[in-house]
Amino acid sequence: MDFFYQNKNIKYLYVLIAIVYAIGLFIPLMANDSAQHATIAMRMFLNDNFFELFKGPNPYLDKPHMHFWLAALSYKIFGLHEWVYRLPAILFTIVGAYSVYQLTKKLYDVSVAHYGSLIFLTSQSIILANHDVRTDAVLTGAVIFSIWQLFEYVETKKLKAVVLGAIAMGIAFSTKGFYGVGIICFSILSHIIYTKKYNTILSYKVLIGIVTFFITILPVVYAYYVQFGVEGVNFILWNQNVERITATGFKQNSPDYFFFFHSLLWVFLPWVFLMYFGWFYQTKKFIKNKFKQANGIEVLTLGGVFITLFIISFSKFKLPHYLNPLIALLSVFTAGVLYNLHKENKQKTLKVFMGIVYFIVIILTLLAFSILFLTFSNPSILIVIVSVILLVITLLTLFSKNQSNKKKIIISSVLVMVLVNFILNSYFYPELLQYQGGIKLAKIIKVDHSINVNDVYMYEDDYSWTLDFYTQRNTPHISKEQLKNIDKDTWVAIRIIDLDDFKKEGFNIKKIHKVDHFRVTRLSLKFLNPKTRSKVMGDAYLIKVAPQDN
């Protein structure tokens, strides 16, 4: 199939990717972080209070406001829906993809510009970040847009570029503190040093950019001051970064200094092997040229990625999604690797990577169809038909003759990621996320008209962000003592407490709704296997408690 190999038809790859992303908009929210962030923004919207962040009843200091502001604004425009919460993430991902396109074109060549954006949009962590929405999608889009604009400033000295770059840098800061600012600065400074364009720093335009940055972050700094006083300002301007590195206030979760390097194996799937080779290949060329500027070699991406990885690898608290803001840079770089291999006629190397693509397609296809037929209930005929059509298109494209290996590597990899994530977004995640007890309890509350949502409480210190979001209410908590002294029938949701222990407290229980509950972020083979799923399932309850008999 030569259809996708024609440049004029590459837009249809974007259409297929867009369909996958669009389906992901309507997946149920995933606990913990995504649903938690959605309810934090929901509280802003419901209370019309945009200066204070609360996680349940507790003040929330950990992350800045931008992600929550955007979600709350989206709620105001479109209402409380899961797709509305995800909308800002999608918009910033589009901005990110366009920025990757522009950077790839400027740093390498227009012939691989679309490759950069296709690599970015089909990286597994970027697709995941647009339905399991946290702060990362907004951060990633802001970071790469800022890098693109500041790169334009270095090359053209246009004031507009430095102002736009500074605004985007301010948005990155307002989303996750100085982490994104660091990536931007490391990338641009690496480029300036490599190209020896030091005069771009010594300009009044840079001062205007710095002032623009501080004006952009003022709303977030002020919001921290309103809620937390000077302590809040100190946190966002300094303490947040120290706490992440030292794991202060967090449970140390990984002493592995290579955690981020092997996490890239799935975070940057399916492009990671080409990228790893590119690190070696480009670095070798860089050294061979004695660090002199040469066509096809750039250090903007390598500098930004390597310096950031070096620093965060010493952090005592690590999570894979910390890599997301680097994916855009890695996408530009990987497109550049393909450009250089093709330009230098490294056909043997390209054939090796075609072999790797064959392997990846086989493995991912087997995994995807195993998920489709062996995990939950029978998928719909429509999902099966579309999946088979996508598989046929992928295989016909993969085995197409008389096409360059450069194009085959890109297009075949894009298509297999469309296939895999179509199955995940249309079938697997909708089925999986129904095992979250909070969603099932919310459905019971909506269906059982005898239950007044205002009479529902969470017991003691438990939380259910999905229950909150799908009842469109920040569920209040009730203690054991308060529950023993109620003066009317009260519904109590419990998940982490054994029902027998609850009964032993002597409550006057009138009715019990029991549902399955599983923490979906801790998937296991026992859960995925329908025959052993019941062995790892937990329970959640909605219990009607009446006043004590006098």
Residue pairs with C-beta under 8 A, 6 or more apart in sequence:
1 393
1 396
1 397
1 400
2 400
2 402
2 403
3 9
3 12
4 10
4 12
4 13
4 397
4 411
4 415
5 400
5 403
5 407
5 411
10 114
10 118
13 118
13 411
13 414
13 415
13 418
14 118
14 121
16 390
16 414
16 415
16 418
17 118
17 121
17 122
17 414
17 418
19 418
19 422
20 127
20 418
20 421
20 422
20 425
21 90
21 93
21 121
21 127
21 130
23 422
23 425
23 426
24 86
24 127
24 130
24 131
24 421
24 425
24 429
25 82
25 83
25 86
25 87
25 90
25 131
26 82
26 83
27 82
27 131
27 425
27 429
27 430
27 433
28 82
28 429
28 430
28 433
28 434
28 436
28 439
28 466
29 35
29 38
29 82
29 85
29 433
29 465
29 466
29 469
29 470
30 131
30 132
30 429
30 433
30 436
30 520
30 521
31 436
31 438
31 464
31 465
31 466
31 519
31 520
31 521
32 465
32 521
33 132
33 134
34 132
34 133
34 134
35 438
35 465
35 466
35 468
35 469
36 55
36 463
36 465
37 67
37 68
37 71
37 133
37 134
37 135
38 71
38 82
38 85
38 133
38 465
38 469
39 465
39 468
39 469
39 474
40 53
40 54
40 55
40 60
40 68
41 67
41 68
41 69
41 71
41 72
41 75
41 85
42 72
42 75
42 80
42 468
42 469
42 472
42 474
43 49
43 54
43 474
44 50
44 53
44 68
44 69
44 72
45 72
45 75
45 76
45 80
46 472
46 473
46 474
50 65
50 69
50 72
50 223
51 222
51 223
51 226
51 227
52 59
52 223
52 226
52 227
53 59
53 60
53 61
53 63
53 65
53 68
53 227
54 60
54 474
56 463
56 474
56 477
57 476
57 477
59 227
59 228
61 228
61 232
61 235
62 240
63 135
63 175
63 176
63 177
64 173
64 174
64 175
64 176
64 177
64 220
64 224
64 236
65 174
65 219
65 220
65 223
66 135
66 138
66 171
66 174
66 175
66 220
67 88
67 134
67 135
67 138
67 139
67 175
70 88
70 138
71 84
71 85
71 88
73 88
74 84
74 85
74 87
74 88
75 84
75 85
77 84
78 84
78 87
80 469
80 472
82 469
85 133
86 130
86 131
86 133
88 137
88 138
89 129
89 130
89 133
89 137
89 138
90 130
90 137
91 141
92 137
92 138
92 140
92 141
92 142
93 121
93 126
93 129
93 130
93 137
93 140
93 141
94 141
95 141
95 142
95 145
96 120
96 126
96 137
96 140
96 141
96 144
96 145
96 328
97 117
97 120
97 121
98 117
99 141
99 144
99 145
99 147
99 148
99 328
100 116
100 117
100 119
100 120
100 144
100 328
100 331
100 332
101 113
101 114
101 116
101 117
102 113
102 148
103 116
103 144
103 147
103 148
103 151
103 300
103 332
104 112
104 113
104 115
104 116
104 117
104 331
104 332
104 335
104 336
105 113
105 116
106 151
106 152
106 155
107 151
107 298
107 300
107 301
107 332
107 336
108 296
108 298
108 332
108 335
108 336
108 339
108 340
109 339
111 339
112 335
112 336
112 338
112 339
113 335
115 335
115 338
115 339
115 410
116 331
116 332
116 334
116 335
117 331
118 410
118 414
119 271
119 331
119 334
119 335
119 410
120 126
120 327
120 328
120 331
121 127
122 270
122 413
122 414
122 417
122 418
123 267
123 268
123 269
123 271
123 327
123 330
123 331
124 266
124 267
124 268
124 269
124 270
124 417
124 421
125 266
125 267
125 268
125 320
125 321
125 323
125 324
125 327
126 137
126 140
126 324
126 327
127 417
127 421
129 136
129 137
129 140
129 321
129 324
130 137
131 425
131 429
134 321
135 175
135 176
136 321
136 324
136 325
137 324
138 171
138 175
139 172
139 175
139 176
139 179
139 180
139 324
139 325
140 324
140 325
140 327
140 328
142 168
142 169
142 171
142 172
142 175
142 180
143 168
143 172
143 180
143 183
143 184
143 325
143 328
144 325
144 328
144 329
145 164
145 165
145 168
146 165
146 166
146 168
146 169
146 172
146 180
146 184
147 165
147 183
147 184
147 187
147 188
147 300
147 304
147 328
147 329
148 165
149 161
149 162
149 164
149 165
149 168
150 161
150 162
150 165
150 169
150 184
150 188
151 188
151 191
151 300
152 158
152 161
152 165
153 161
153 162
153 165
153 200
153 205
153 209
154 188
154 191
154 192
154 195
154 197
154 200
157 200
157 203
157 205
159 205
159 208
162 205
162 206
162 208
162 209
162 212
163 208
163 209
163 212
165 184
165 209
166 208
166 209
166 210
166 212
166 213
166 216
167 212
167 213
167 216
169 180
169 181
169 184
169 213
169 216
170 212
170 213
170 214
170 215
170 216
170 217
171 216
172 180
172 181
172 184
172 325
173 180
173 181
173 213
173 216
173 217
173 220
174 216
174 217
174 219
174 220
177 236
177 240
177 241
178 240
178 241
179 241
179 244
179 322
179 325
180 325
182 308
182 311
183 304
183 308
183 325
183 326
183 329
184 304
186 303
186 304
186 307
186 308
187 300
187 301
187 303
187 304
187 329
188 300
189 303
190 299
190 300
190 302
190 303
190 304
190 307
191 197
191 298
191 299
191 300
191 303
192 198
192 200
192 201
193 299
193 303
194 291
194 293
194 298
194 299
194 300
194 303
195 293
196 293
200 206
220 236
221 233
221 236
221 237
224 232
224 233
224 235
224 236
225 232
225 233
228 235
242 248
243 249
243 250
244 250
244 315
244 317
245 314
245 315
245 316
246 316
247 253
247 315
247 316
247 317
250 316
250 317
251 317
252 316
252 317
253 316
253 317
253 318
253 319
254 316
254 317
254 318
255 316
256 318
257 313
257 314
258 313
259 313
259 318
260 309
260 312
260 313
260 318
260 320
260 322
260 323
261 309
261 313
263 320
263 323
264 272
264 275
264 276
264 323
265 272
266 320
267 320
267 323
267 324
267 327
268 275
268 323
268 327
268 330
269 360
269 417
270 357
270 360
270 364
270 413
270 416
270 417
271 330
271 331
271 334
271 413
273 353
273 356
274 334
274 337
274 338
274 353
274 356
274 409
275 330
275 333
275 334
275 337
277 337
277 349
277 353
278 333
278 334
278 336
278 337
279 302
281 337
281 340
281 341
282 297
282 302
282 333
282 336
282 337
282 340
283 302
285 294
285 296
285 297
285 340
286 297
286 299
286 302
289 297
296 336
296 339
296 340
296 343
298 336
300 329
301 329
301 330
301 332
301 333
301 336
302 333
304 326
304 329
305 326
305 329
305 330
305 333
308 326
309 326
312 318
312 322
338 406
338 409
338 410
339 406
341 349
341 350
341 406
342 350
342 404
342 405
342 406
347 405
350 405
350 406
350 409
351 405
353 405
353 409
354 405
354 408
354 409
357 398
357 408
357 409
357 412
357 413
358 398
360 413
360 416
361 394
361 395
361 398
361 412
361 413
361 416
364 416
364 417
364 419
364 420
365 391
365 394
365 416
365 419
365 420
367 420
368 387
368 419
368 420
368 423
368 424
369 387
369 391
369 423
371 423
371 424
371 427
371 428
371 528
372 379
372 383
372 384
372 387
372 423
372 427
372 428
373 379
374 528
374 529
374 530
375 428
375 431
375 528
375 530
376 427
376 428
376 431
376 432
376 530
377 431
379 427
380 427
383 423
383 426
383 427
386 422
386 426
387 419
387 422
387 423
390 415
390 418
390 419
390 422
391 419
393 415
394 412
394 415
394 416
394 419
397 408
397 411
397 412
397 415
398 408
398 412
398 415
400 408
432 520
432 523
433 439
433 520
434 440
435 516
435 517
435 518
435 520
435 537
436 466
436 517
436 518
436 520
437 464
437 466
437 467
437 495
437 515
437 516
437 517
437 518
437 538
437 539
437 540
438 464
438 465
438 466
438 467
438 468
438 470
438 493
438 495
438 540
439 466
439 467
439 470
440 515
440 516
440 517
440 540
441 464
441 467
441 493
441 513
441 515
441 540
441 542
442 466
442 467
442 469
442 470
442 471
443 470
444 451
444 513
444 515
444 542
445 451
445 453
445 456
445 471
445 491
445 542
446 470
446 471
448 513
451 491
451 542
453 471
453 473
454 473
455 488
455 489
455 490
455 491
456 471
456 473
456 475
456 491
456 492
456 493
456 542
457 475
457 476
457 477
457 478
457 483
457 490
457 491
457 492
457 493
458 464
458 467
458 475
458 476
458 477
458 478
458 492
458 493
458 494
459 477
459 478
459 480
459 483
459 492
459 493
459 494
459 497
459 502
460 477
460 478
460 479
460 480
460 497
461 477
462 477
462 493
462 494
462 495
462 496
462 497
464 475
464 493
464 495
464 540
467 475
467 493
468 474
468 475
475 493
478 490
478 492
480 505
483 490
483 492
483 507
483 545
484 505
484 506
484 507
484 548
485 548
486 545
486 547
487 547
488 547
489 510
489 544
489 545
489 546
489 547
490 544
490 545
491 542
491 543
491 544
491 545
492 542
492 543
492 545
493 540
493 541
493 542
493 543
494 502
494 540
494 541
494 543
495 517
495 538
495 539
495 540
495 541
499 512
499 514
499 539
499 541
502 541
502 543
503 509
507 543
507 545
508 545
508 546
508 547
508 548
508 549
509 543
509 544
509 545
509 546
510 544
510 545
510 546
511 543
511 544
512 541
512 542
512 543
512 544
513 541
513 542
513 543
514 539
514 540
514 541
515 539
515 540
515 541
515 542
516 537
516 538
516 539
516 540
517 537
517 538
517 539
517 540
518 527
518 536
518 537
518 538
519 538
524 536
525 532
526 532
526 533
526 535
526 536
527 533
527 536
527 537
